[in-house]
Structures are given as structure tokens and as C-alpha cells.
Amino acid sequence: MAETGKPWSRVELIREAFHYQSRFEGSTMVFKIDFPVTEDPLFPLLVKDLALLAQTGFRVVIVPGAKEWIDAVLGEYGMASSYILSHRVTTAASIPFVEMAAFHVAARFMTGLAGSRVDAVIGNFVRARGMGVVDGTDMEHTGAVDKILSDSLTKTLDQGMVPILPCIGYSPAGKPYNVPSDEIALAAAEALGAVKLFFVALGGGLRSDIYKLPEGVELAEDGRALRLTPSEAKAVLKANGLSIGQANGQGDDRPLRELALALKASQAGVERVHLVSGQEDGAILRELFSNLGSGTMVYSDEYESIRPLRSRDIPVILRLMDPLMRQGILIKRSAEQILEKKGDFAVFEIDGSVHACGALHEWGEAQGEIAAIATDPLYADMGLGRRIVGYLVSQARKKGLARVFVLTTRTQDWFELLGFREVRVESLPEKRRKLYDHSRGSKVFALELS
């Protein structure tokens, strides 16, 4: 990426922001924010950013962590805490003080949002059940999520307010329980069908100079892992020697705990999970509205149904491409030509049947061409073409390409929606430029990857 100080680069960043804003506007996002972040000097700016999201059409849910503040309050009143499997044993004597501390932290967020003229509600949105006896110890008022009251949350969000969920849940009989805020955030994201779940901590992201990252993981210039599939997240956990307990969200290494939680959220159907630093001004906005982000994203692997082309698939993809070749949208290809470039092709398979295809041809000069994009019209609403292009772009990044381009006569608007911008024919690699068919008059659109 060019220096952000250049005017054209700032324009590109603005375009990126509008693209992501239009894509996610109206969607639900859950923010789990560790308590130490609330003590950081940049916390007021973080709350302003959350308020800005709520004001611009995003449905924001906040789950504040309160562990350290609960520790301080209990310590002030001479109550020591003991732990079983990383869970605080919350006694009958301590639960009133735990409630007081949890709601105090939640009130910090409500006050900050009020300063930006955003209404918030600290509510009883968590139904809890007691953990009972664990390893011979009665956990008393320590509980787990039994149910997220999603109807109440949805009504609150529909009214344009921000729900705040403290780490307290209640049984149907009204008994209070101290529930881990990480667990509440996971359950709320799943119950609300949130497209994004943020874990905001003092760290944020996974860096290659601190953790062992598998080969092929996409890195930012600062060594931060930009994005991980669930399989890559599992590989990171394994490479860094996590125990089963740590993989279940326990252990002292917060970034790895967050990664384990992100993996669980992804497996539960949350589309995007982000590990972000609360010590960086605008980190949430950068993570939301730019390709490079500011932290590490774990995303549900929408490419899991995409695989390399097999020889027996060629008749099927020719059938998919045939109407487009007849209309002149795609150049004509024979079975022999596809077989010759078989390694460049990928297909989207659903229940054993191929319903979309595409190819990535390398032309040297760190450039690749995305071509032969075709989808089954019956599956048009599933966005298979977009997903094939996204997969090919990810493959190009892994190959170290700096740019991908397409040649198109009819679909320029579609590629512009995917972030491509028109460039001159002269910018094509020399090998591809020599083969450019001037009689077709194809326009060239490119996506910069570096």
C-alpha cells in the first residue's frame, strides 16, 4: 500500500470505508471489551467510535469485562477470591459486591455513549444457571449462560439503542450468577446472528515475532497476522503448545485465549471475529473499514466448498461457461485449453455438484489474471461468483502477487463493487499485453494486493 499521506491514497481509504459501510450497515456486531481497556487514556475515544457506529446504522452490542475491577472491589472489602478451572468461586457473601462492580463498569460505557448522544440500556439479557459443584467445590453464585434473551435484545436494537450486557445473569427464579463475560459475548453473538464479534484487549492481534505462525498465513508489514481461517487458527493454537484447557478459553496468554474464543465463535456461525487492541486510536474503525485492518481476523471459511479443478469437472464448467461464451462475455475455450491450464482453475462444489468456476493465470511481473468466472444461474443469489473471486484473490496473495487484474467487456460494474478499479492496457504484464485482443476492446480492471 502506498503512503497514507498521499491524497490519492486517502481517497482509496475513503472508498474502502464506504464499501465496508454499505456492506455491513444494519448488521449486528458484538464488542467484548476487557476491563483494563477502560483504564486506558484512549478509552473515551473508543466509546466515541462505538457511538459513531451506532449512529451510522450498525447494531452495536457491548459486553464489558469486569474481572480486574471485581478483584479490586472484593479486595477493598477484605474478600479473597479462589478459582476453579479459571472460574471465580462466587460466594453468597461476595455476589452483591460482584454485581456492584459489574454494573459500575457497564455504567462507564453508558455514560460515555450518553456523551455522544447515543442511548444505551444496561439490561437483564442473560438467563443463567449455576455451575454447581466442580472438583468438590460448590461454585455457589458462579454460573454459565443458559439462554440469551434475544427477543429483548432485538427490541432494544430496533429502537436504536445500544444494549450493554454486564457479567451477571439471573435464573428464572431471580437468583444472580457471576457469568464469564467471554461466554456471554460468544452466546450473544450466536443468538443474534452477529456478523462480527470483536475482542478488544490491551494487546490485540497475533504477531509473528511473538507467536509461532504456520507458513502461508497472511502477514501485515508489522508482522501481524491479518486474517486466519478456522483451520489456520487451529494450527496456530497447536504450534504454540496450548493445552486442552487453554483451547477452551483458559490459560494466562490473553491473545491465544482470544484466538481460541474466536475459533469457537467461528465454529458457532459468527462470520467474522476480530482481535483488536484497545490501546490504538481508531483501531475498531480501521479493522472494520479497511482491508489491512488493525488486528487479526478469524473468518468462517467461506471457501471451504472451493477446490481445484479435476479433469472430470471440465464438461460441467464448459456447460457453465457456454452461455457466457456465446454472448461474448467470456472468451471461447475448448476442453483441451482448459485441461492445459487445469492447475489455474478452481470450482465451487455444493453437495458434490459444481456450480461455479474461475481461474487465476500468472503472467509474471507479480501479476495474475482472474478469468473464466461463471456461475450456475439457479445459484445466483448465493454470491458464488464473488466467493470464487475472493478465493482467487486469497490465492494470489499467498503466491506473493502484488496485483490481480481482469479483462471484461460487460461486467465492469460487478468488478468495481468487488474493489477493482480501471487501469490502462499498458499496465498489463508484457506477456499478457502481447496477447491482448484489440478487436474485443476489453477494459482492464485491477486490484492492488500490496
N, C-alpha and C positions, 0 to 999 in steps of 0.2 A: 504493500500500500504506500502511496506517496505521502509526503509530509503533510500532516493535517493543517499546517498553516497556509497552504496554498489555496486560493479561492475556489478553484475547480474541485479540489478535494473536499472542501467544506460543503460544496453543492452536492457531491456524491453522498456524503454522510447524511445530508438532509433528505435526499431521495431514499436512501436506505431506511431512514426513520419513518418516512411516510409509508413506505412499503410495508414495514412491520406493523405500523399503527393500523393500517387498513386491514391487514391480515388478522390481527388479534383483537380488534375493537369489539367490545361486548362479551369477550370471553372472561372466564373466571380464573383468577390467579391467587394462589395461597402463598403467604410470606411467613416463614418461620424465622424469627429474629432472636438470636441469642441475647441474654441479658447484658453481657459486657459491652455489646454494641450500643446499648442505651446510655452507657457511661462515657462513650467516646465523644469528643468535641464535634464530630460531624453528624451526630445523631439528629439534631434538628433539621439538617439538610436532607437526610434520609427520609424523615417523616414528610417533608415538603414534596419530595419526589413521589412518595406513595399517594399523597393528596392529589398531585398533578395527574397521576394515572387514574385515580377515581373520578377526577373532574373531566377527563377526556374520554370517558366511555368504557374503561376497564372495570371489571367487578373484582374489587380487592378484598381479600380476607386476611387478617393478621392474627398470627399465633405467637404471642411473646413468650420467650423463655424466661424463667424466673429463678433458676436453681441457685445462683450465687446470692441473689437478694434474699431468698428464703434462708440460706445459710446464715446470712448476716442478721436477719431478724431473730431467728432461733437462738443464735449466739448471744444477741443482746439480752434475751430473756433467760439465758442460762440453760438452754435446752440443746443437748448434744444430739446429733443425727447419726444413726447407724444405717448401713446399706447392705442389702442382699441382692446379688446379681445386678449391681449398679442402680437398683431402685431404693429410694429413701424409705425407711420404715417410718410411716407417718402415724404417730400415736394419737389417741383421743385428746391428750393434753396439748399436742402440738398443732392439730389441724386448724384451730381458729387462727393461729399465727401464720400458718401456711396460706390460708385463704386471704388474710390481710395482706401478706406480701405479694401474692399473685395478682390480686386486684389493684394493688398500688402500681405495679409495673404496667398492667393493662391501661391504667388511667394516664400514664405518661404518654401513651400513644394517642389516646382520645384527646388529651389536652393539646398535643401537637397538631393533630388533624383539625381541631376546632380553630386553631390559629390560622389555618389555611381555608377556613370556612367549609370544611367537609364534615358532615355529620357522621358520627360513629356510635355503635352500640356495643357495650360490654354485656354479653348475654349468657344465659344458661343454654348453650347449644350442644352440650356433651352429656349424654347419658352414660353413666359409668357403672362398673361392677367391681367388687372388691377382689383383690388378688388372693385373699385367703391366707393359708399357711404355706410358706415357702421354706424348704430346708429346715423345718421345725420351728420357724419364726412366724408369729402372727403379724402380717403386714398391716393389720388394722385399717387405717384410713388411706392406704395406698391402693390405687385402683388401675383399671385398664378401660379403654374405650369399649363400651357396649354398643353404642349407636350414636351417630351424628344426626342431630335433628335438622336434616337438610331442608325440610319444608320451611321451618322458621328462618333458617339462613337465607333461603332463596327469597322469601318475602322481604327480608331486610335488604338484600341486594337489589331487589326490584324497586325498592323505594329510594335507591340511590345512596344508601348508607353503607358504611364500612363496618362489618362485624368484627369484633375482637374477641378471641377465644382464650381466656386465661387457662392455666393448667389445673383447673378444677372441674370435676364432673360430679353429677349427682345421680343417685339411684332413683328408681321410680318412687321410693318411699321418702325421698328428700335427703338421704344421707350423703354428706360430701366426701369426695375422694380426691386425693392428690394424684393426678394423671400426668405422665411424661408429656411435655409439650411436643416432642418429636412425634410421638404416637398420635397425638391429636392432629397435627399437621398432615400426616400421612392419611389418616382416616377422613379428614375433611376434604382433602384434595380428591380422594377416590369417590366419596359420597356426592360431591358437587360436580364431578366430571371435569375438574380443573384441567386446563390445557398446560398450565405451568405451575410448578412448585419451586419456590426459592428457599434455600437455606442460607441465611445471612449471618456470618460469624466474623470474628476479628481476622481470621485468615482469609479463606476464600480461594477456591481453585486448587489444582494439584500441579506442582512444579517438578520438572524432570531433574532439577538439582537436589531435590529433597526426597523424592519417591522414585521407585523403580517403575518405569512405564514401558509397556510392551512395544516392540518395534512396529512402526506403522501408525502409531497414534499421532493425530494431527496436533502440532505444537505452534504456539504463538512465538513471536520473536523473543519474549522474555522467558521461554521455556515452559510456559503454562500449557497444560493440556486443554485444547479448545473445546473438543467435544468427544464423547465416548459413547459407543453403542453398549447395550447391556452386556454383551459378550466381552467387550474390551474392559468394561468396569469390573467384571468378574476376574479377568486376567490381572488387573491392577491389584485387586484385593489379594489374590493368590501370590503375586510377585512380591508383595510386601509382607507376607507371612502372617496374615490375620488368622486368628483362631475362630472357631465357630461362634463363640460368644461375641467377638468383635464384629463378625459379619452380621450379627443380629442387632447391631446398633450399640454395642457396648465397647469398652476399651477407652484408653486415655487419649488416643490420637484423634482429635476432632475432625480434621479433613477426611481421614479414612472412615470414621464413623459416618460422616455425612455422605460419603460415597456409597457406603453400604445402605444407608437410608434411601439415597437416590435410586439405587438399584431396585430396592423393594417397591418404591413408588412407580418406577417404570414398569415393573412386572405387574403392578396393580392397574395399569392402564393409563397412568399420567403421561401425556405425550412428551413433555419436556421438563427436566429437573435441573436446576441451576445452583451451583455452589459459588457464592459471591462474597466478596469482602465488604464488611460494614465500615471499613476504615478508608475507603476510597470515595471521594466525592463523585456522585453520579454513577456509581457502579451498577446499580439496578437499571438505570436508563440505558447505559452503554450495552449492558448484557441483553436488554430487550430489543434495542433498535439498531444494532449494528452486527454485521457478520462476524467480526472478530470478538465482540463481546468484551467482558472484563473478568470472567471467571471460567469455570468448567461446566459444560452442559452434558448431561446424560440424557439421551433421547431414545424413545422407543424405536426399535429398528424397523422403520417402515420399508426398508429394503430387504427384509428377511425373505420375501417371496420373489426376489430378483436373483437370477442365477445366470451363469454363462450359457451361451447358445450351444445346443447339441445338434449334431447332424440331422437327427430325425425331426428337429423343430423347423427346418428350413421350409418345407412346404407350407407350414402353418404361418410363418411370418411373411412368406410371399403372398399368401391369401390376405393377410392384414394390410400389406403394402400395396397390393394391386389396385384398389380404387384410387389411392393417392398417386400412384404412378400414372394411371390413366388420365388423371386431372392435371398432371404436370407439377403436382406439389412435391413429389419425390422423383428423383432421377430413376430411370429404369435400371433394375438389377436382375441378373439371372441367378439361378440356383448355384451355378458354378462360381460366379463372382462372390456370392455370399459365403460359400464354402471356403474360398481362398482367404477371406478375411474373417473367418469364423471366430477367431480369438478376440476380435474387436467388439463382438455383439453380446448383448445381454437381453434376457426376456423376463417378463413378469408372468409368473405362474400362479394360478388360483385353482386349488383343488385338482392339481395335476394337469390343468389346461393352460396353454399360453394365450394371453390376451393383450400383450403389448410387447414392443421390442424397440431397440435403439442400439447405436454403435458409437464407439469412441475411436477415431483414427488418429494416430500420432503422425505428425508431419515434420518433426524436428523443430529447432529453434524454440523449444519448450512450449510448443503449441499443439493442441489437439482439436480435432473437429468432431462435433456431435452431429450425428447424421441418422437417417433411416428411422426417425421416430414415428411409430404407427401404433394405434390402439384399436381395440375392438369397439365399435360404436355402441354396442349394448352395455359396455362398461364405462362409458364416457364420464359419468358422474362420479366415478371413483378417483379421478385425477391420476390415472396410471401413467399418462404421458409426463406429467410433472414429476412423478416419483421416479420414472426411468431417467429423466434428465438430471434430477438430484443425485441419483446413484452414479451416473456417469461423471458428474462434476466431482463427487467424492473420490471416485477412482482416479480422476485426473490429478487431484490434489495429492493423493498417495503416490502417484508416479512422479511427483515433483514438477508438474507442468505449471507454468506461470499464467497460462491463458487457455480458454476454450472458445471456439467460435462455431457459428452455424451459418450456412448459406440457405437463404429462403426466398421464395417468390410470393408466398401467400400468408405466412404465419408470423410475420414480424411483430404484430401486436402481442401475440401469445408469449413470444420470447422476451419482449420488453417487460411483461408482467413478471417474468422469472428473473429479472435483473440484468439481462443482456442489453447492450447499447450499440447503436450502429457505428461501424468503423469503415474505413476505406479499404477497397480491394487490395491496395498496395501494402496493407499491413499484414496480409496473409504470408505464411512461410513461403519461401521461394518455390519449393516443390509443389505446393498446392496452387500457388499463383499461376504457374505454368499450365496447370490443368483447368483453370477457370474458364467456363464456357460463357463467353460474352453474349452469345445468342439468347441464353436464358435470362440474362440480366439480373441474376440473383443478388439480393442485398446481403451484406455481411454484418452479423451481429456478434459481439464478443463479450465475454465475462472474464474480468481480471481476477486471478486467484491469488496473486502475491500481494 
